[in-house]
Amino acid sequence: MESMDTNKQFEQVMGCCRELFSKKLHDYGAAWRIMRPVSVTDQILIKANRIRSLEIKGVSLVGEGIRPEFVAIVNYGIIGLIQLELGYSDRDDMSSEQALELYDKYAQKALQLMKIKNHDYDEAWRSMRISSYTDLILMKIYRTKQIESLSGETLVSEGIDANYMDMINYAVFGLIKLDFGE
């Protein structure tokens, strides 16, 4: 029964992330299409660093907490996956409908991955602290940066896409804990 709750919570949190993504598409179009994957990785780094800084300092001078940063990690993670699939562009070359279709495709893949891992790990993430998700996201970012510096040529490791997928899922776990409690 617990995993059914997890699936619903995952979908609800993803729905909130998608809603913000959709609103930003309305305001800015798909301007992110110009971003190379390395720039997307750096954007996620900025967001994760801010979460860690807030966790350590316990106060935000900007007035926003960690929740919006986890949402941004989810959305930039999906943008990263789209950019890996399509390559970057020199202009905004995508309609909102196309962008949302791709968003939904990768949100679905993230949900499927979470279900598989949840089965194998028995929802171990529920016993973890939110700060551990932050550290794991940061570790995945640094792994991604290393893979990017190797031009994607790894010997035994998963690729950049798998790391983006894990970052998305850790951010969703953080959002589930923030929204629904422990």
N, C-alpha and C positions, 0 to 999 in steps of 0.2 A: 504493500500500500504506500509505503514511504516514497518509492521511486515514482509512483503516480503523482504524488504531491510535488516531487522534484521536477517532473516533466512540466506540470502546470506552472510552477513557479518560474522555471526556465523560460517558458513561452511568454509568461506575463512580463518578465523583466525584458526579454528581447522585444516585446511589443512596445515597451516604453522607449527603448533605444531606437527602434525603427521609427517611432513617431517623431523623435527629435531629428533623426536623419532626414525624414520626409520634409519637415519644416525647414531645415537648412537647405535642402534641395530647392524648395520654393524660393527662399531668399537669395541663394547664391548660385543656383544651378549646380552642375557637376564640375565646378571649378577644380575640384581635387583631381580630376583626370590628368592634369599636367604634372602631378607628383610622381616622381620615380619611386620605386619601392624603398630605396634607402632613405628617402625623405619621410615616407610614411613611418618607417621604423623609428626615425628620430622623433617624430611627433608623438608616437606611443611612449618613447623614452621620457619625453618632457612630462607627459601626463602621469606616468608611473613614478617619476622622481618627485613630482608634486605631492602625490598620495603619500609617499614615504616621508617626505618632509613634514607634512601635516600630522602623520601618525607619530612622528618623533617629537615635534614641537607642541602638538596638541592645540594649536591655534592657527587660524587663517586670517591674514590681513586683507585679503581680497574679498573675504566674506562668503566664499563658496567652499563647501566641504569636499569630501572625497567622492561622494556619489556621482557628481557630474564628470569627474575624471575617469571613473570606472566606465561610465556610459561612453565617454570619448574613446576609451581603449577598445571597447566593443566595436564602435563604429569605424575607427581607424583600422582595426584588425580586418574588418570586412572590406574596407576600401583597399587595404593591402592585398587581400586575396583577389579582388577584382583586377587590380593593377597587374598582379602576377599573371592572371589569365589573359588579359587583353593587351598588356603593355601600356605604357603611359602615352599620352597624346600631347600635342603642342597647343591644344585648345580644348574647351568644353565641347565635347563631341557626342554627348549622350543626353537623351531625353530623361525626364524624371521617371517616366514609366519604365524605361530600360534599366535605369539605375536601381529602382525599387525591385524589379524582377531579379536582378543579380544579387541585391541585398538579401532577398528572401531565399534565394538558392543557397547562399553561404550561411545564413542563419539556420536553415534546415540541416546543412551539413554539420554545423556546430552542435545542434541538438542531437543528431544521430551519433556523433563522436562521444558526446557526454553520456548518452544512454549506454553505449558499449563499455566505456571506461567505468561508469557507475556500476554496471553489472560485475565487472572484474574486480573492482576495488571496494565494493560494498559501501558506497557513499562515504568513503574516508574523508572527503573534503569537508563534510559537516563537522568533523572533530577539529578541524584546523582553525587557526585564527585568521582574521581578515589580513593582518600584517604579513602572514605567510604567503597569501595570494599575491600581495604586492611584491614580495621578494622573489617569488617564482616568476612573476611577469617580468621583473627586471632581469632575472637570469636568462629567461627566454629571449629578451631583447638583446642582451650581450651575445648570446649564442647566434642569434640572427645576424647581428652586425659582423660576427666572425665569418659566418657562412657567406655573407655578402662580400666580405673582403677576399674570400676564396672564389668569387664569381660563381657561387653555388656548387662548387666541386667538393663534395664531402666524401670521406672514405666509408664511414659507417653510420652517419647520422641522418635523421629525417631532414627534409628540406625546409626552406623558409615558410612554405605554406603550412606545414604541420606546426611550426612554432607560432605563427599567427593564430592558428586554430586554438592552440593551448592558451594563448594570451586572452583570446575572446572568452574561453570557458572559465578561466580563473577570474576574469573581471565579472562575468555573470554570477559566479559563486559569491563574490564579494557583494554584488548588488542584491542577491537573494538574501544574504545574511543581514544586510542593511535594511532591506524592505520588510523581511518576514521575521527577523530575529534569529537567534541560534537554533 
